[in-house]
Amino acid sequence: MSDSLSQSPGGARRSSHGRKHKQPGAATPLHKRNVRLQIGEVMASAEPVVLQTLLGSCVAVCLYDPVARIGGMNHILLPGSCSTCPGARFGEQAMELLIHQLVRIGADQKVLVAKAFGGANVLQCFQSPTIGEENARFVRQFLAAKGVPLIAQRLGGDHAVQLNFSTDTGKASVRAVDGSRLPAISSAEESYVHAVDVGYKRL
């Protein structure tokens, strides 16, 4: 039976099954449901789901509780915070929301581990550091401040990537995106960047 998902304000999705822990060795469905996250979305699930997203300069953080076998992911557009901006496009809101959603469905914040991806230099801008570099730096600093180990990462570079994350196993797979898709990814990210308040607060 597939879990039902609820969309709450701020772009957060969560499983509606509540605090439900899996037994060690519990069977995993042969075919997990795929859920694609867009910019500014957050999802946590206590049921086996494969979370997918495309990343250019954006970053995604996958958090996982290896005891309860509960995981979740976000899709961060920009680092820092913005109190007047809707959704979870900014790093601080996206991270806090993901942790909150995970704890709400049964994860233990003290045992969470993290994997992070994205932060590539794909936007046509001349700022230094680049948006991708700022996103990567934010993620590392935030996780360190929260005491969450960053056990795997692929941050930086010049290539957009496709990310798949399994919420029940904590396994992540990432691959470079075909170059023909890069203009569409860059265009989408640039439109989101220009649409938000450029006076956001960097941490």
N, C-alpha and C positions, 0 to 999 in steps of 0.2 A: 504494500500500500504506500503510495507516495504521500509525503507530508504536504499539508496545505500551508501556504505562505501568506503572511499578512504584510501589507505595505503600510508603514506608519510614516507620519510626517518627518521630513528630513531625509527621505530616500533610504530609510533602513528597512530591511526585510528580515524577518525572523521566523523560525519554525513555530507553529502554534501548539506543539505537543507539550510544552512546559518542561519541568525539570525531570528529565528522563535519562538515566545513565545506562550505557550499554554494558553487558557482561563481557569480560575478556573472552576472546574466541568466538564471539557472536557472529553468525553468518552475515555476510555482506551481499546485498542484492547484485545479481549478475549485471543488470543494466541500471545504472544510476541516472537520475534525471539531471539534465544539464540546465543550468540557469546562468544567463549572461548578465553581467553587471555593466552598467553604463557609468559615465563620469558622475561622481558625486553619490553613487549608491553604496550601501553597506548591507551585507547579509550575513547572518549567523544561523546555523541549522544544527539541531540535535539528530537529524536524520541524514542518511547518506545522500549527498548531492555533489555534483561536480560544478563548481563555480568557475566561470570563464570570463575573460575580459581581454581587450586589446590595449596595449600600453605603448605610448611614445614617450613624451616627457613626463607624463603622469606616472605615479607609482601606486602599486597595490601592496598592501600588507596582509599576509595570511597569518592568523593567530589560531593556535591549536592547543587543546587540553588533551594530553596523551593518556590521562587516566580515565576521564569521562568519554573520550573520543568524540569531542565536539569541536567544530571549527567554524571559521568565518573569514570574510575578506572584505576589504573596502577598495575604492578606486579614487585616489586623491589627485585633484587637479593642481593645487598650489599649496605651498607650505604655510605654517603659521595658523592664524585664525582670522575670522571676520564675523563679528557679532551681528552685523546687519545683512549678511548674505544668506539666502535660503539654502536649504539642503546641507549636504556634508561634502562639499567640494574642497574644503580647506582641511589641511592635515590635522589640526588639533580637534576639530569637531568630528572628523571621520574616525580618528583613533579612539577618542573617548566613547563615541557611539558604538563602535565595534566591541569594545571591552564591555560596555554596559549590556549590549544584547547577548553576548556570550554568557556573562554571569547570570543574566535573567533566565536563560534556558538550562542552567545547570553547570556551567564551567567554573573552575576555580582559578581566579586571577593569579594566585601565587604559583601555579604550575604552568602557566601559558608559555609557549615558545613561539617564535616568529620567523617568518620567511618574507623577504621583500624583493620586489622586481620592478623594472621600469627605469624611469629617470634618464632616458636617453636624450641626446642632443638632436632633436628632430625639428624643432621650431626655428623659423628663419628670423632670428633675433641676434643682436650684437651685444647683449648684456653679459657681464661676467661677474659672478658665476652665472651659468645658464639656469633656466627654470628647472631642467632636469637635475642639475647638480644641487640646486637648493632643495628640491624635493628629497633627494637621496640623503642629504645632510640632515634635514628635518627628521626623517624616519629614524635614522641612527641615533640622533640625540633624544628623541622622544622615548624610544624603547629603552635606552640606557637609563634615562631618568625614572622610568617605571620599573626598572629591574627585570625586564623581559628579555631573555636571551635571543639574539638574532642568530639562528643556527644555519641559515642558508640565505644567499642573496645573489641577485644578478642585477646590479645597479650601474647605470651609466652606459657608455658606448654610443654608437650612432645608429642603432637599428631598433625599430619598433618590434615588439614581441607579442605573441599569443600566450596567455597564461591559463592553465587549467589547475584547479585545486580541489582535492577530494576532502570533504569536511569530516569524514569518518576515519580516514587513515592519516591525514595530515600531509599526504604526498602531493608535491607540486611538479608540474612539467611545464617547460617553457621552450619556445622555439622562435627563431627570427621570422618575421613576417615578410612575405614576398614583396619586393620593392614596388610593385604596381599598386599596392594598397597603402603605401606610405603617404601619398598626397591627401587621401581622404582622411586618414588618421590625424595628420598634422592640421588639416583644415578644421576638423571638429574641435581639436584642442585649442587652436587659436581663437575660434569663435567663442568658446567658453571663457577663455582668459579675458577677452575684450568685453565680455558681457558682465563680468563681476567688477566690484569696486577695486581699483588698483591700489587703493590706500589700505589694503589689508595689513594686519599686524604680523610681522615675522617674529618667530621665537628666537 
